[in-house]
């Protein structure tokens, strides 16, 4: 019996055998929300040829086809007359790889298939992301914000980890919470839109950073959410819905996140924007990783779970490898962060080697001495995305609570653990600035 992982390769092999490689290249493969496949044909083909393919595909794939061929007109979907929704898939069949155009329709998770790598704003931005929780991602964000503030930099922090809010409780004592949070934005934006006064009510300055710059925070949940906690889960059930835009268009969660960042960045001048992304491969994570155009800081500890999960992410990202060299190749925005690292050279090298392996498997291009622009790096190249920035394990940060321990956000205290990380991040986001403010 054919299962999900076998369905597309089997379908592609059958279509190629029946119709030839040229027609397959001009066609689309539609995969519906249940995983059923249909070859969208945009050429004239005899009914007998189609019937033969339909019968064999249904016999071979069972529930994974439902009408093996169709034209855009037959299923009343004119959008399939173009390739606008299609993603190029590299499908292994019979010992070779065939490129096909796939339109993957999902009930949720559409943003994973429609990246927007162009930066949402011109302000330098860092996305703090991890595939697993508990790796110190939010702690590193808070420390970096304090370090930037100490250098007289203004920082905006947005918590897009709606399901497990962390930034607000860390950087905003209860009395400093704004009225609303990012979760409220996604709800109200879909109900009737938001205005400038609403955005102002989503932002609050943090009193805990000791620096000279302003650190403003958009928590996931504001005072209203704290006062009515029974409404947080119902809001989450609606936050990721597309917002209608007229009769035929809609605004996805990614589109709304980009709009939020643009609106907030337009309020005042920020030197950097930090986004705390949802851990894992959730819908909100896709908006941060594929929708904002920032530097993607990929936190992880040295465990098999980390590299398994990142291999799933990189394999998906490989679908969007630029066909031609772009001025701003999004792949250069990726950077591994070795969280809770051991301080030995061997521990750092082991993590780097494992990271290099998954990048080489899924995202790096074949080395070509005649091609200077190949996306390929030596294992010891410090500019390589796999060459992780370490954040050593520190028992003083095992319980991060700067409201009770203000020294956790001071340079003298965090420098041994976070100093190299924040300096490298500063060089990445603020390359003309002196990391020590001299």
N, C-alpha and C positions, 0 to 999 in steps of 0.2 A: 504494500500500500504506500502511495506517495504521501509524504508529509511536507510541511511548510518549506523546509530547507531544500527539499528535492524538487518542489513544484516549478519554480522559475527556470532552473536549468533544463528540466525535462520539457517544459513548454517551448523554450527557445530552440532546443535541438529539433523538436518536431516541426516548428514553424520554418526553421531554416531548411530542413529536408523537403518540406512540401512546397515552399514558395521561393526558396533561394535567398542568398545573402543580400542581394540588392533590394528586394522588396522588404525584407525584414529591417534593413537599415532605414527605409523610408516610412516605416510603420511605428506605431506606439504599442506598448504593452500596458494595459490598464489593470491594476490590481486593486480590487475594491476593499471596503472596510473589513470584510471577512477573509480576505486573502485570495478570492477567486480571480482568475486571470482571463483576460480577453485581448485578442490581437485586434487593434484598431487599424483597419486597412484604409489607406487613402489612395489606392490604385484600383483600376477596374480589373476584377478577377471573375472568372466564370463561376457560376453557382455550383457546378459539379466539383470544382477544385476546392471551394470553401467547404462543401458538404463532406468531402472525404477527410479534410483536416479536422472539422468539427467532430466527426464520429470517432476518429482515432484519439484526439485530445481528450474527449470525454471518457473514452474507454481506459486511457492511460492514467489520467489525473483525477478521475472521479469528482469529488466535491470541490476540487480546486479549479474547475472551470464552470462557467455558467453562460453558455453561448460563447463558444471558443473564438469566433470572429464577429466583428461588427464594423460598421462605418459610423462616423460621428453623427450622420443624419439618422441612422437606424435607432440609435439610443438617445436621440434628441439632446446631444451635447456638443454644440458647435465649438466649445473650447478645445476639443480634441483635434480640431483641424490644424492647430498649430502645436509647436513644441514648447510653448511657454511654461507649462506645468511639469515638463518631463525632466527627469534626472538620468544621466547616463550611468548605466550599471555595467560592470565587468562581470560577465556571467561565465563560469567555467563549464564547458560541455565537451565531452569526448576528448579530453586531453588538451583542449585549447581554450582560449578566452574569447568570447564574443561580446562586442559592445552593443548594447540595446538601449533604447529610450523607454523609461518606465515612468508612468504616472501612478503614484502610490496614494490612493485615497484612504484617509483614516478618519475615524470618529474624533480622535484626539491625536495630538502630536504632529500636526501638519508643519509646524515650524522646523522640525528636524529635516524636512525635505526642501525647504525654501530658504536657504541662508541669505542673509544680507550682510556681507562682509564690509561694506563701506562704513566708515565711522559715523555714528549717529551725530556726533558733535566734533568740533575741532579741539576741544579740551582733551589733554592726555587722559587716558582711562585705563584702569586695571581691573580685570575681572578675577575675583578670588573664588576659585572653584576646586572642588574635590569630588571624587567618585564615591567616597565613604565619609561619614561624619566622624567627629572626634579626633581630627588630625591637627587641630590648632589653626585652622584657616581664619576664623573670625578673630582670634587672638592676634595673629600676624597682621590682619587688616587694621585693628585698633592701634597696635604699636606703630605701624607704618604711618598712620594718620597723625599720631602724636609726634613722630619724628619729622614729618613734613611740616607740621605746625611749628615745631621748634625752629625750623628754618624760614619762618615767616611766610609759609605757603598756605593758601586757602584751599581746603579740601571739602568736597561734597561726598558723603557716603550714602548709598542707597541700598537698602536691604531687600533683595529680591528672593530671599529664602522665606517665602510666605508660609510654608508648611512648618518650618522650625525656626522661628525668628531668633536671632542671636545678637545683632548689632545694637538694637534698641536697649535691651536690658543691660548690656555691657557699658554703653557710652552715655546713656540718658537715664539718670535717676527718675523715679516716678514723677516727681514734681516738675521735671524738665521735658516730659513727653509732649510732643505736639498733639493737637486735638485728633488728627487723622494720621493714617500711615499709608504705605504703598498698597496694602490690601484694599483699603477704602477707595484709593484712586481707581483700581481696576474695576471695582463694583460701580462706582458713580459715573465713571467715564462711559460705561455702557448703558447707563440708565438715562442720561440726559446731558452728559458732558460736564466738564469742570472748568472753573474760571481761575483767575490769578489768586483770588482770595482763598479758594480751596487749596491751591498749591502751597500758599504761604502757611496754611494750617496743617500741612504735612511735614514741615521742616522745623527743626529746632537745633540751636547751637549746643554742643557738648561742653559742659563745665569741667570735664575731667582731664582734658589735654592741657599740658602745662606750657604750651608753646605760644608764640607770638602771632601765628596765623589763626584763621577762623576754621573750625571744624564743624560743619553742619551735617545733621543726620536726618535721613528719612527712614524711620523704623518701619518694619512690616506692619506693626499694630500700634496705634496711638492710644490716647486717653479714652476715646470712645470704646475701643475694643477692650481695654482693661475694665471699663465700667460695665460692659455688657459682654462678658466672655462667652455667653451662650450663643452669640451670633457669629463667632469667628469661624467655626466649622461650616455653618451654612454659607458664609461668604466665600470660603475656599471652594465650595462646590460650584460657584458661579464665576470666580475670578478668571478662569482660563477660557471662558467662552469667547468666541469671536463676537466683536461688536458689529452690528449691521451698518453698512455705509450705502444708503440708497437701496434699490430693489435687487441689485445683482451682485454687489460687492460687500465685503466685510473686512474688518480690521482684526488681525490675529493677535494673540498675546504678545508676540514679538513686535508687531507694529505698534501696539499700545505701549510697550516698554520703551521703544525708541522715542515715541512721542513724549513720554514722561521724562526721559533723560534730556531731550531737547528743551522742554519747557522749564525744567529745573535749572539747567545750565544757562538759560537766558535770563535768570533772575539777577545774577551778579557774576563777577569775574571769579572763576575758580582756577587754581593752578593744576588741580588734578581731581579726577572723579574715581572713587573706589566703589565697586559693586560687589556685594556679597551674594554669590549665586547659590542656588539650591544644589545640594550634593546629589550625586547620582545622575541618571539619565532621564530625569523628569521633563515635563513640558516647560516649566519655568527655567530649568537649566539650559534648554535649547535656546531660549530667548536671549540669555546672557552670553552664551558661547557663540552662537551663530547670528546674533541679531544686533549687537552693539558696536562691533568693530574695535574693541579694546585689546590690550595685552591680556592674554589668557594665562593666568598663573595656576598651574595644575598641581595641587598639593596631593601628597601621598606618603604613606609610610612604607617601609620595605617589607611588604607581605605579598603573598601570591594574589590575594584578593585585589590589591591595588593594580597590579599589572594585568590581571584578567579584565578588570573593568575598563581600564584605559585602552586595552586592545580593542574592546567593543566600540569605544568612542572613536579611536583613530581609524578603525576600519570603516566606520560610517563617514567620517570626514574625508576619507580618500575618494568618495564619490564626487567631491567638489574640487578636486585638483584642477588648477587652472589649465585650460587647453593650451594657452600661450602664456609666455612670460608677462606678468603684470607688473606695473610700476610699484604697486603695494600688494605684494603677495601675502595673503592672510596667514599662510603657514609660518611665516617668520614671527608672528605674534604669539606663538605657543612657547611655553617655558615650564619645564618640570620643576617642582619645588620638593625637595627631600625633607619632609616634616619629621620631627622627633628623631632626628638623625643621630647615630652614634658619632663620636668625635674622632674616631680612628680613620686613617686614610683608607683602610680596607673596607670599612662600612660605606664610605662615600663612593668608592669605586664600584662596589657591588650593586648599589642602587643605579648608578650611572650606566653600568653594563646592561642591566635589565631594561632600563628605559630605552637605551639605544636599540635593543633587540626589537621592541614593539614598534618603534618609529621606523626602523629599517624594514620591518615586515609589512607595514601598512601605509606609510606616508613618504618615506624617502624614495627618491628616484634612483635608478641604476647609475652608478658612477660612469662618467664619460669624460675622458681627458680632453676631448675636443669641444666640450660644452661647459663653458665657465659658469653658466647660470643654473646648472642642475641643482635641485634641492636635495643635496646630499652632503653629509658631514662625517669627518673622522670621529672616532669614538672619544678622543681627547680634545676636541675642538670646543673651547669655552663659549663660543657663540652659537653652538648647536642647541636646538630646543630640548634635546635629551640630556644635555649637560646640566644637571640639576643644581639649583642654588640650595645649599643646606640651611636648615633651621634646626640646630641641635636640640636634643631633649633637655629640658630644664625643669627640675622639680618645683622651682619657684613659680612656674607658669602652669603647673598641673591643675591648679584651681585659680582661674583668672577672674579677679573681681576688683577692678581698679577703683570702684567706689569705696571699698574698704581698704584697699592697698594702693594708694595713689602712686607709690614708687614704681609700680609695674609699668607705668607709662613714661618714666623718665629715662633719659639716655644713659645716665650713669648706671642704672639698674639693668636695663635691657641690652646694653651694648654687646656684652659677651655672647649672648644668644642670638639677638636679632640684628645687631649692627651691620654685619656684611649683607644680610638680606635687604635691609632698608636702603643701604648705600647703592646696591645694585639696582633696586627698583627706582631710586632717584635718578641714577644715571640713565635708566631706560626711559623714564617719563620726562625728566628735566635735564637733558644732557648738557646744557650750558651752565648748570648751577653747581656751585661748590657744595659737596655733600656735608661739609662741616661748618658751612656758613661763614667762612673766613673771607 
